[in-house]
């Protein structure tokens, strides 16, 4: 069961500590999970992650995540007065994942552009400092020449 729980965390893209904090479970809970879970622990997990398929978590059978959503019209029901459950297809799941990844890429691209600009600013500062050093070196050499010529005259 521990391996499946870790697989679920990888699916969520969160670490064990974050999962334990989100669910209110004790630190190290994930590492201590054996072949079974207390009902109270399972309830805490499902309260935060209701799409987790408990049958999969316990047995490894079925899908990891239950992909169903209630889809209601404006009045909260369909034309017969009942809520409608629509199961997402694998294509829908992949589309959702692609959209999430696209957003992550946009964020990373923005971060890269910011870092590139910071690098350009630092490069400019380095060039300015290099020029200042060249000027100072020239001044030092001139002063040394003057000192050496005064020593030679005496």
C-alpha positions in Angstrom: 0.0 0.0 0.0 2.9 2.3 0.7 4.1 2.1 -2.9 0.6 3.0 -4.2 0.4 5.9 -1.8 3.8 7.2 -3.0 2.6 6.7 -6.6 -0.5 8.8 -5.8 1.7 11.5 -4.4 3.8 11.5 -7.6 0.6 11.8 -9.6 -0.3 14.9 -7.4 3.2 16.2 -7.8 3.6 16.7 -4.0 6.0 15.4 -1.4 5.2 13.2 1.5 5.5 16.0 4.0 3.1 18.2 2.1 0.7 15.3 1.8 0.9 14.7 5.6 0.3 18.4 6.3 -2.6 18.6 3.9 -4.3 15.6 5.4 -3.5 16.3 9.1 -1.6 13.0 9.3 1.5 12.7 11.4 5.0 13.3 10.0 6.4 10.1 8.7 2.9 8.6 8.1 3.6 7.7 4.5 6.8 5.8 5.4 5.0 3.9 8.2 2.1 2.7 6.0 1.8 -1.0 6.0 -0.6 -3.3 4.3 -3.6 -1.6 5.8 -4.9 1.8 6.9 -6.9 2.8 9.9 -10.4 4.0 8.9 -9.7 7.4 10.5 -6.5 7.9 8.4 -8.4 6.9 5.3 -11.1 9.4 6.1 -8.6 12.2 6.5 -7.0 11.3 3.1 -10.4 11.2 1.4 -11.5 14.4 2.9 -8.6 16.2 1.2 -8.4 13.9 -1.9 -11.9 12.6 -2.6 -11.0 11.5 -6.2 -8.5 8.8 -4.8 -9.9 5.4 -5.5 -9.7 3.6 -2.2 -10.1 0.2 -3.8 -7.0 0.9 -5.9 -5.1 2.2 -2.8 -6.0 -0.9 -0.8 -5.7 -3.6 -3.5 -4.0 -2.0 -6.5 -7.1 -2.9 -8.6 -8.8 -0.4 -10.8 -7.8 3.2 -11.6 -5.9 5.3 -9.2 -8.3 8.2 -9.4 -12.0 8.3 -9.8 -12.7 10.6 -12.8 -16.3 11.6 -12.4 -17.8 14.9 -11.9 -21.4 16.0 -11.3 -22.5 18.2 -14.1 -25.6 20.2 -13.4 -27.6 22.7 -15.4 -28.5 26.1 -14.1 -31.2 24.7 -11.8 -29.0 22.0 -10.4 -30.5 19.0 -12.2 -31.1 17.6 -15.7 -34.5 17.8 -17.5 -35.7 14.9 -15.4 -34.8 16.6 -12.1 -31.7 14.4 -11.4 -28.0 15.2 -11.2 -26.0 13.8 -14.0 -22.6 12.0 -13.5 -20.3 12.4 -16.5 -17.2 10.2 -16.5 -14.2 11.8 -18.1 -12.6 9.8 -20.9 -8.9 9.2 -21.1 -8.7 11.9 -23.8 -10.3 14.4 -21.4 -7.8 13.4 -18.7 -4.9 13.8 -21.1 -6.3 17.2 -22.2 -6.5 18.4 -18.6 -2.9 17.2 -18.0 -1.7 19.0 -21.1 -3.4 22.2 -20.1 -1.8 22.0 -16.6 1.6 21.3 -18.2 1.2 24.2 -20.6 0.5 26.5 -17.7 3.6 25.2 -15.9 5.6 25.9 -19.1 4.3 29.4 -19.4 5.3 30.1 -15.8 8.8 28.6 -16.3 9.2 30.6 -19.6 8.4 33.8 -17.7 10.9 32.9 -15.0 13.5 32.2 -17.6 12.9 35.6 -19.3 13.3 37.3 -15.9 16.5 35.5 -15.2 17.8 36.3 -18.7 17.1 40.0 -18.1 18.9 39.8 -14.7 21.9 38.2 -16.4 22.0 41.0 -19.0 22.0 43.6 -16.3 24.8 41.8 -14.4 26.8 41.5 -17.6 26.5 45.2 -18.2 27.6 45.9 -14.6 30.6 43.6 -15.1 31.6 45.4 -18.3 31.4 48.8 -16.5 33.5 47.4 -13.6 36.0 46.0 -16.0 36.4 49.4 -17.7 36.8 51.1 -14.3 39.5 48.6 -13.4 41.3 49.3 -16.7 41.2 53.0 -16.0 42.5 52.5 -12.4 45.3 50.2 -13.7 46.4 52.9 -16.1 46.4 55.5 -13.4 48.4 53.2 -11.1 50.9 52.5 -13.9 51.3 56.3 -14.5 51.8 57.0 -10.8 54.4 54.2 -10.6 56.2 55.6 -13.6 56.3 59.0 -11.9 57.6 57.6 -8.7 60.3 55.5 -10.5 61.4 58.5 -12.5 61.7 60.6 -9.3 63.7 57.9 -7.7 66.0 57.8 -10.7 66.5 61.6 -10.6 67.6 61.6 -7.0 
